[in-house]
Amino acid sequence: MDLLRSVTYEPAPVTGGYTDRVLLVDLSNYEIEPRELPPGFKEKYVGGRGYALKMIWDETTARTTYESPENLIVMASGPLCGDVRFPGTGKFIVGTISPLTNTFIDSNVGGHFAPVLKQCGFDALVLSGISRQEVVLVADRDKGTIEIRKAPQFGEEIDRGALSYGEKLLMSYNGGKLDDNVAAVTTGIGAKNTRFGIINSLFYDKRRGRLRSKQAGRGGTGTVMSHKGVRAVIVHADAPRVKANNPVNEKGVREAGAALKRVLGEMDPRQLRLSSWGTPVLLEYMNKFHLLPVKNFQQGTHPDAERVFAEVFLDRYFSKEYPDGCYYGCNLACAKGAEEVTLTRGPQKDQRVGVDGPEYETAAATTSMGVFDPQFIMEYNWYCDHYGIDTISMGVTASFLMECVQRGFLTREDIGYDLSWGDVEAIDRLLHETALGKGFGRVCGQGVLRAKTWVAEKAAAKRGMAKEEVLRELDKFAMEVKGLEFSMYRTQESLAQQGGYGFALKGPQHDEAWLIFIDQVHNEIPTFEMKAKALKWFPLVRTWFNAVGLCKLPWIDVRHPDAAKTDNPAQNRPTLHYYAQYLNATTGSNKTIEDILNDSERLQLLQKLINLRQGKGERKDDRIPLRAMAPVYRDEYHGRGVYYGEWLEEQVRDGDVPGDDGERHEMLLELRQKAYQRLCDEVYREKGYDREGVPLAETLEKFGLLDEQARTLLRERSG
Ligand code: SF4
């Protein structure tokens, strides 16, 4: 690899979870700067998402787009990332201005990259500028060097794959072998050709003897990295991981970690069984409770869904002999994978590959396209990772386009071939075209928001209608908010999750508010007031996990045996106490859960400010499509007629439900939309916003966020 720039440095030690240093790389001029963080920075912005938010707030403007040189990609861990004695500590955040939403996106991802980056002496890597040529960045603790190198080429076939390229690159850097002292993030050709490119986090799995990958999947982080000309970042550090965070209180860390591991070991086998089944276990629940997206969220259940339940993957694909943590020390170990899957389609047909997944989301992305084929799911999973595109945005955009065909807005002539529900060959073709930037795939690769406009223009011209008129119809079933495609939960029957998606600052991604299980499956927040309060509380906790560098699943997916004795079992506070203990033992703080929530609220408000600045922060931007609230068309309504009938009877207590079917449907649509607007009012009030969803000045002041930029924003709004 040709060397373009190299600096030597002294790795900063980790103390109490932090190195207090970030690595800045300006790709326009290849400047490399290890920089100390100012005093007070970590106390206010915590780490992870908080660091990314603050840097993007300071360094970008309302005019910044994902392509702007000043746009940053921040890859930040947090103080709790990297200690193998506590479960779920391999997570980091990738934050940037998104090609899909044009505002802040963060995507959390596991693997070894962030723990090794921290051992290299950095809490975060910050990329700015745009390189004139494709480069690879290398941080090597053992050599004490940071380098920018010309990205090597290994041949077209290898170069276009995020996985194949990463493997070759790591081998060539690491003396022809792979080991767990080295990790990387990479992009593939799909990141170049779409707005929903991902960043693959590659790490070596000693037991499987191969590279595995996890993905920063949402919002086009890989597209930005690719646009900056960064093909990969390698981190290398040969250092022990056990006491990696150099905590203030070793015993406290050990005890908190052991307590949580005990709960996971005892309770997970009696509850979701994630450690055996992985997240595909959710398919059965979602199907049973009408939450599984089928045919672009038109239906929530399907008789063929059992063909893709978790046991099918367990029997046919998953390797049972390996524990599957995405980082050392996680005994929930949900990161399932398969060895030696033979591809039956696409450019790599007949190749035998290792597949990391599928996660629930990936499998449900295919049911949304009307496919219930486990082999296709494995291949879809692999190809999306290989190309470097988001399985969710790909699936939801394709589903939207398929519904456009179903409803006559798109024709064979527009696409070049038939594209109908469950047509695996056509879907496979669309996947490859999208990733490779060919044919109709160029439309799909723009995501739902932009594909919607393209379809509206075509359909309006053909029908002699105004484009706006067509758009109004498409808006009803275009499953995006703020420009981001819905993740894979159907919300029609869960008001709480409608809010969870509508108010999510990055757009409808469940990691900001996953209330569907406690609302719809467990019925633990039955009243309107409980839902509204949950929509403040749960996103705060989730934000904290994204700031400190932890996985949320050990908290939210395994209920502590003592949770049932608390006022609000769904909050799982007994487990949260282990997290507070782990935090305090690591950093030397003395925080309560309430302190943690306050830290999170500051970060959420900062994200809200960025949204406001980028034009995505008001009530109108929390709009959700009609399909997310109610059945748009009569056949959807009939398909779930009994449930909707009962719901109407409950709402209209004096028995004034019309007898006419059409009128009942209309009434349902009206009441559902009103309920969502009422929820907006209540949640904004809970959060200290005004009626338009904008934080009040006193709310910002309370969290020390009323800086000059924030004052100007508020002034502009009121003026
Ligand atoms: S629970 Fe799953 S995703 Fe979370 S850290 Fe463990 S293996 Fe990774």
Residues whose N, C-alpha, C, O or C-beta is under 5 A from the ligand:
A	BS01	SF4	G88 G110 D324 G325 C326 Y327 C330 L332 A333 C334 A335 C551 L553 P554
